[in-house]
Amino acid sequence: MMASMVANGNRDGRQGEALVLKGVDPETCMIVFKNHWAQVVKILEKHDPLRSNTSSNMASAVQNYVEHMLFLLMEEDAGQAGAMGPILEFVVMENVMERLFLWSLRRQFTDDMKLEQLKMYEMIVGQARQPLLHHKPVLRPLMMLLSSCSGTAGPEVEAELVSLLNQLCCVLAKDQSVLELFFHTSEDQGAANFLIFSLLIPFIHREGLVGQQARDALLLIMSLSAENQRVAQHIAENTYFCPVLATGLSGLYSSLPTKLEVPGEEWHCLHREDWLQMPTLVQFLNSLEFCNAVIQVAHPSIRDQLVSYIYNGFLVPVLAPALHKLTLEEVMTTTAYLDLFVRSVSEPILLQTFLSFILLHRHENVHILDTLVSRINTPFQLGTVSLALFQTLIGLYCEDVMLQLILRYLIPCNHMMLSQRRVVKERDFYSVSAAKILALTPSCCSPEHSPPPLRQLDSILWSKGTDNSPNTGPLPPPLCKEEQEEHCQSPIYLDVNYLHYLYNARLGISSCTRACQVWSAPYDGEDPPPEEYQPSALEEAGARGRQAQTVNPKRSHPHPRPRPPCPPQTTDPAPTNQLELEWDDSYDAGPVVSPEAATAESSRPPQPPAAEPPKHIQEMRRTAIMLVKGSYIEESDFQDDVMVYDLVAKKDEDHFKVSSLQEKDEVPLSNGLSLPLHPTNMEVNSSEVIKGSKEVKAHVEDHNSNLQSPLATEVGDDLMDQYEELIRTLGSDEAGTGGSSPVKTVDKEFRNPVVTPMEEDEVDFSSFSVDTPELEKQHLSLFGTKLRSGSTKSHSVPFTGPFVSVLLSRLENMLDNSLHVNLLLTGILAQLAAYPQPLLQSFLLNTNMVFQPSVRSLYQVLASLKNQIEQQASTKKDFPELITSAQHCLLARESSLKGQDTNSGDSRECSPPEAGRMMKSSPPPQPKTISLARTEVFATVLFTEFLKELAAIAQEHSILSHVPMEE
Amino acid sequence: WEIHLDLMLNCSLTRANGELLNFSSPARPSFGKKQLPSIPKNAVPVTKPASPAATAQLANGTHASYGPFYLEYSLLAEFTLVIKQKLPGIYVQPSYKSALMWFGVIFIRHGLYQDGVFKFTVYIPDNYPDGECPRVVFDIPVFHPLVDPVSGELDVRRAFTKWRRNHNHIWQVLMYARTVFYKINTMEPLNPEAAVLYDKDVQLFKSKVVDSVKLCNSHLFDQPKMDDPYAISFSSWNPAIHDEAKERMFTHKRRPEDHQKGLQVSGLSWVKPGSTQPFSKDDNPPQS
């Protein structure tokens, strides 16, 4: 009542009041104030609410006086040299605020009353002309009020509380001297704490305005912590801020849909339009964004703690299992979430946390990265979504990512002939590579052959500027006509479209080059030196690195609170590294274990379970080996995947009913999310906080119980049976499918050396039988299917890494891929080609480079595709017409996408026909003349464009890479 | 020097992608989207009969439509090499009209030709790099044994009897054009008078050179011989124009440091130099 009046006065009456007060001299104000107070005191003393019922008359009288008094207080200016004004001095001396508060407290302290008091403080804190909070007699009752509001309170009180806390934080941010007082006042309450901070914690994950205000207020304190060691230390050691924040992510994650309603086959990532329609996802992203902001501004000790909790409390226990769920849709959904999260995070340290999770974390002994890479090769949307994730990762220009994905395989330079190492850095002066790439343009797609509307040739005046020198060169014929004239200007025909590619290539390469300036090495075939990173040397380096890491003092948190329990592989660096070595072996080095590694292994007995993958994985692996015999036939791999996934998908439906029953009986597993209560430093009003975090915890555990793996093991076993059955059926099929079609044969010819599939089988089979136990170390995740089947390759067989391998195999299937898969695929390859590192550039774009026979190059794949296309074109009579309709269709698609882009950029007119659609990337209007199912036709058109894109990138590299960047 | 060349480079690149080819900037927002060209509305497509020559080109592996791009980029690559060489006292700039014609100026800083400022033009054969070596022609025939007294052409061919792709580069030609003024060669001269004088009467030769240098310098502020926006033209110092440019040159020199501070680097790396392990930098926050 009282304060509501005051608050109203604040809005309506204040102006008038202020005007009235303006002319009044301070002494008069003082006299009025004292008078009012005397009246109030009289009432307070006469009517102790505990003894007699305070009449509402009395209450409203008090309220009336107080209202006036507060206005007088607010309007008072500070005295000379910052001294208190007389009214404030009186307030302090007489302890006015505390007495008023106590009086309210002795009446029934209802929510309404709290609300009034909160509003009262909000007003005087926000509007007083002199600092009030420096004075304990003002601050103390405020703190008592805050404490009393922290318990169970209605939403209105909560909103007002947060609003006041927010305001207090603003004051703190402006005037740090108040900070000390906040701490001291709390000490008076019997605990060294930082009440306003603790009060805000329960609202961290709240949605709506209250949550936003609380997060804003917390951020103010976070930036305060960056400069104030005491605040930082308090937050890191005595509060549950970081765990609540991180485990909150887990809780919010659990409420996300486990399966996304995918609008169409073309969909591959969560756009803004998509997630805006999912409130739970919006809420998650809000909290993630808040983490991002905290990490950006907070003190390093808080930052490190938070990052650690996010890793150990969210990524490892929640996201990792979610990435290994049982159905395709669930896994696909998680992958799409992960992609979205990576795209949403901007703070490098937080990004690093996500990336190190992706690159280095092992779930059930398989690197997340390997699993993700292998999924690129899966049919269905999972493959597409995985591709989109890698597109995001590659677009980060992150050295660590590129190193793990590709560069580590290229550094030893084993993929090329020894004599070629000096070629790595050579510049392609005369666009030879571009010419070779463009020469792969299928004859049916050459610009001359397009009918007029699609013709990409345009007449352009090409001035030669040369004088009378005789022209002997092989320049295009049109040039020769007006040869005799000096400075002749002759029209020649250029592919105008190609200029766009050149322009974009230039943009792409420049921004990539600029970004890569922070990298540690140029990757030019000399630095890092190839000799030091030969597979054997790598193992030693790994051993050394392992030692170094163990010696390194682990950064621990300065406070005594036990850190949440972590899975063993995350706490002990040793097994991680050991297994990393093993991973290297399986891909790069083959079944050779260096003596060091071997001894290291034997000297560390307590980790046998870490070294051995779970049984079902092993078993699956074995069967997978039997199935593919370590051979490298992508086509048949692909077939297997299809069948396995089919099986799994069917299996899933049945299994789901069972699993939902089992779930209830499951004991939630310890997952590093428990929040041990601190015995000594319990905060006065932290019960709410604890309660809040307990809820979160419970939530997370619930969630986790859905994710844990006992189920997975069961299904895994189940799956094994299916798998084995599958093998039996496949075994008979395989002979029939292997390389019998003419296209495939052509394709094989392009590989170097020419090996028939049968031979390949034999070769790999023999190597398999030589060293069976080592082969078992191949990693195979439930959904990752086999990683690269070529993991049996030994030192002598160079390998450019699973990622490149999987990309090229999907590219090889270009004619069968759907349009959007090809768009993603070629997009990623173009993105890679734009990287300025000579190792990468020479591998992808230098067509003159001589590689080891076993290494497949991009150019080889492109050449094989060209042949496949020519074959198709020669056998299908209507191919040219189909090409034309496909070109039209793609043009229409492009312009509709462009329309959407401009539309989202600024909301001008130009409403695209599909404005009402939910997903941005859902399929374009179907062309009448050609169905998207004619993948080979669309692929042919795309292939031609891709050649131009690559050639343009190669050309731009030839003039850009050695020039210092100009803004 | 650097800014000059950088500017030149930018000009030439703009030209390569823009003005000459009458090309407006495209709107391809990101990687991953293949873009087909929009159909030019006003341009009437020129129908070109598929000539046997064109098919021959295709079979050759070179595409008729792309030939000019290869030539243009070869020349740009040569140009970037020239910049990299930082040849003392030599400035070149491709012409607006053709990448095959470069304008240049050479400042001689000591020796017989000291204080000479000679403008020249480089003509590159259009079958570059498979043709003859580029030609260098001085705007005003300098009195020099190797410079044709009538045409002003420098005898470059003696130094590059056969132009070999990948081995010979245009910067070498420019380097050669500079060297001839410091090390006089009178063998098989294009200007026999100069050669004889140099061998027989150096004093007279010297005075003739001084006259020639004076003549050249007196024509320095003339309009460029070639009517081309990128032709090199000299003008006397005008503070309104040149002070600002001068300032820019000096600020440019300081830029490397500004660069690191101001420029927001978008790339990421946690790899310790000398390591190939991800996240090997020491200042990584704890992870696991």
Chai-1 contact restraints between the chains, C-beta under 6 A:
chainA,res_idxA,chainB,res_idxB,connection_type,confidence,min_distance_angstrom,max_distance_angstrom,comment,restraint_id
A,D304,B,P285,contact,1.0,0.0,6.0,A-B,restraint_1
A,V307,B,P285,contact,1.0,0.0,6.0,A-B,restraint_2
A,S308,B,P286,contact,1.0,0.0,6.0,A-B,restraint_3
A,Y311,B,Q287,contact,1.0,0.0,6.0,A-B,restraint_4
A,I349,B,P285,contact,1.0,0.0,6.0,A-B,restraint_5
A,Q352,B,W270,contact,1.0,0.0,6.0,A-B,restraint_6
A,S356,B,F279,contact,1.0,0.0,6.0,A-B,restraint_7
A,S356,B,Q287,contact,1.0,0.0,6.0,A-B,restraint_8
A,L359,B,P278,contact,1.0,0.0,6.0,A-B,restraint_9
A,L396,B,L268,contact,1.0,0.0,6.0,A-B,restraint_10
A,Y397,B,G267,contact,1.0,0.0,6.0,A-B,restraint_11
A,C398,B,L268,contact,1.0,0.0,6.0,A-B,restraint_12
A,E399,B,S269,contact,1.0,0.0,6.0,A-B,restraint_13
A,E399,B,V271,contact,1.0,0.0,6.0,A-B,restraint_14
A,D400,B,W270,contact,1.0,0.0,6.0,A-B,restraint_15
A,D400,B,V271,contact,1.0,0.0,6.0,A-B,restraint_16
A,D400,B,P278,contact,1.0,0.0,6.0,A-B,restraint_17
A,D400,B,F279,contact,1.0,0.0,6.0,A-B,restraint_18
A,L403,B,P278,contact,1.0,0.0,6.0,A-B,restraint_19
A,Q404,B,P278,contact,1.0,0.0,6.0,A-B,restraint_20
A,R408,B,T276,contact,1.0,0.0,6.0,A-B,restraint_21
A,F429,B,S74,contact,1.0,0.0,6.0,A-B,restraint_22
A,F429,B,A77,contact,1.0,0.0,6.0,A-B,restraint_23
A,Y430,B,S74,contact,1.0,0.0,6.0,A-B,restraint_24
A,Y430,B,P129,contact,1.0,0.0,6.0,A-B,restraint_25
A,S431,B,Y70,contact,1.0,0.0,6.0,A-B,restraint_26
A,S431,B,Y73,contact,1.0,0.0,6.0,A-B,restraint_27
A,A435,B,T62,contact,1.0,0.0,6.0,A-B,restraint_28
A,A435,B,Y70,contact,1.0,0.0,6.0,A-B,restraint_29
A,L438,B,H63,contact,1.0,0.0,6.0,A-B,restraint_30
A,L438,B,Y66,contact,1.0,0.0,6.0,A-B,restraint_31
A,A439,B,G61,contact,1.0,0.0,6.0,A-B,restraint_32
A,P447,B,S65,contact,1.0,0.0,6.0,A-B,restraint_33
A,E448,B,A50,contact,1.0,0.0,6.0,A-B,restraint_34
A,P452,B,P45,contact,1.0,0.0,6.0,A-B,restraint_35
A,P453,B,I39,contact,1.0,0.0,6.0,A-B,restraint_36
A,R455,B,P45,contact,1.0,0.0,6.0,A-B,restraint_37
A,Q456,B,P37,contact,1.0,0.0,6.0,A-B,restraint_38
A,D458,B,A43,contact,1.0,0.0,6.0,A-B,restraint_39
A,S459,B,V46,contact,1.0,0.0,6.0,A-B,restraint_40
A,I460,B,L21,contact,1.0,0.0,6.0,A-B,restraint_41
A,W462,B,P68,contact,1.0,0.0,6.0,A-B,restraint_42
A,S463,B,K97,contact,1.0,0.0,6.0,A-B,restraint_43
A,S463,B,S98,contact,1.0,0.0,6.0,A-B,restraint_44
A,K464,B,S98,contact,1.0,0.0,6.0,A-B,restraint_45
A,K464,B,L100,contact,1.0,0.0,6.0,A-B,restraint_46
A,K464,B,D126,contact,1.0,0.0,6.0,A-B,restraint_47
A,G465,B,S95,contact,1.0,0.0,6.0,A-B,restraint_48
A,G465,B,K97,contact,1.0,0.0,6.0,A-B,restraint_49
A,G465,B,S98,contact,1.0,0.0,6.0,A-B,restraint_50
A,G465,B,L100,contact,1.0,0.0,6.0,A-B,restraint_51
A,G465,B,M101,contact,1.0,0.0,6.0,A-B,restraint_52
A,T466,B,L100,contact,1.0,0.0,6.0,A-B,restraint_53
A,T466,B,Y123,contact,1.0,0.0,6.0,A-B,restraint_54
A,T466,B,D126,contact,1.0,0.0,6.0,A-B,restraint_55
A,G473,B,D126,contact,1.0,0.0,6.0,A-B,restraint_56
A,G473,B,N127,contact,1.0,0.0,6.0,A-B,restraint_57
A,G473,B,G131,contact,1.0,0.0,6.0,A-B,restraint_58
A,L475,B,D126,contact,1.0,0.0,6.0,A-B,restraint_59
A,P476,B,A64,contact,1.0,0.0,6.0,A-B,restraint_60
A,P476,B,G67,contact,1.0,0.0,6.0,A-B,restraint_61
A,P477,B,A53,contact,1.0,0.0,6.0,A-B,restraint_62
A,Y493,B,K48,contact,1.0,0.0,6.0,A-B,restraint_63
A,Y493,B,S65,contact,1.0,0.0,6.0,A-B,restraint_64
A,L494,B,S65,contact,1.0,0.0,6.0,A-B,restraint_65
A,D495,B,S65,contact,1.0,0.0,6.0,A-B,restraint_66
A,N497,B,P37,contact,1.0,0.0,6.0,A-B,restraint_67
A,L499,B,F23,contact,1.0,0.0,6.0,A-B,restraint_68
A,H500,B,P26,contact,1.0,0.0,6.0,A-B,restraint_69
A,Y503,B,N17,contact,1.0,0.0,6.0,A-B,restraint_70
A,Y503,B,P26,contact,1.0,0.0,6.0,A-B,restraint_71
A,N504,B,R28,contact,1.0,0.0,6.0,A-B,restraint_72
A,A515,B,S266,contact,1.0,0.0,6.0,A-B,restraint_73
A,A515,B,G267,contact,1.0,0.0,6.0,A-B,restraint_74
A,C516,B,G267,contact,1.0,0.0,6.0,A-B,restraint_75
A,V518,B,V265,contact,1.0,0.0,6.0,A-B,restraint_76
A,V518,B,G267,contact,1.0,0.0,6.0,A-B,restraint_77
A,V518,B,S269,contact,1.0,0.0,6.0,A-B,restraint_78
A,W519,B,S269,contact,1.0,0.0,6.0,A-B,restraint_79
A,S520,B,S269,contact,1.0,0.0,6.0,A-B,restraint_80
A,S520,B,V271,contact,1.0,0.0,6.0,A-B,restraint_81
A,S520,B,P273,contact,1.0,0.0,6.0,A-B,restraint_82
A,P528,B,T276,contact,1.0,0.0,6.0,A-B,restraint_83
A,G545,B,Q277,contact,1.0,0.0,6.0,A-B,restraint_84
A,R555,B,P286,contact,1.0,0.0,6.0,A-B,restraint_85
A,T570,B,S288,contact,1.0,0.0,6.0,A-B,restraint_86
A,G827,B,F31,contact,1.0,0.0,6.0,A-B,restraint_87
A,G827,B,G32,contact,1.0,0.0,6.0,A-B,restraint_88
A,A830,B,F31,contact,1.0,0.0,6.0,A-B,restraint_89
A,Q831,B,F31,contact,1.0,0.0,6.0,A-B,restraint_90
A,L890,B,L36,contact,1.0,0.0,6.0,A-B,restraint_91
A,L891,B,L36,contact,1.0,0.0,6.0,A-B,restraint_92
A,E894,B,Q35,contact,1.0,0.0,6.0,A-B,restraint_93
A,E894,B,L36,contact,1.0,0.0,6.0,A-B,restraint_94
A,L942,B,K34,contact,1.0,0.0,6.0,A-B,restraint_95
A,E945,B,K34,contact,1.0,0.0,6.0,A-B,restraint_96
A,Q955,B,Y73,contact,1.0,0.0,6.0,A-B,restraint_97
A,S958,B,A77,contact,1.0,0.0,6.0,A-B,restraint_98
A,I959,B,Y73,contact,1.0,0.0,6.0,A-B,restraint_99
A,I959,B,L76,contact,1.0,0.0,6.0,A-B,restraint_100
A,I959,B,A77,contact,1.0,0.0,6.0,A-B,restraint_101
A,I959,B,T80,contact,1.0,0.0,6.0,A-B,restraint_102
A,V963,B,T80,contact,1.0,0.0,6.0,A-B,restraint_103
A,E966,B,D6,contact,1.0,0.0,6.0,A-B,restraint_104
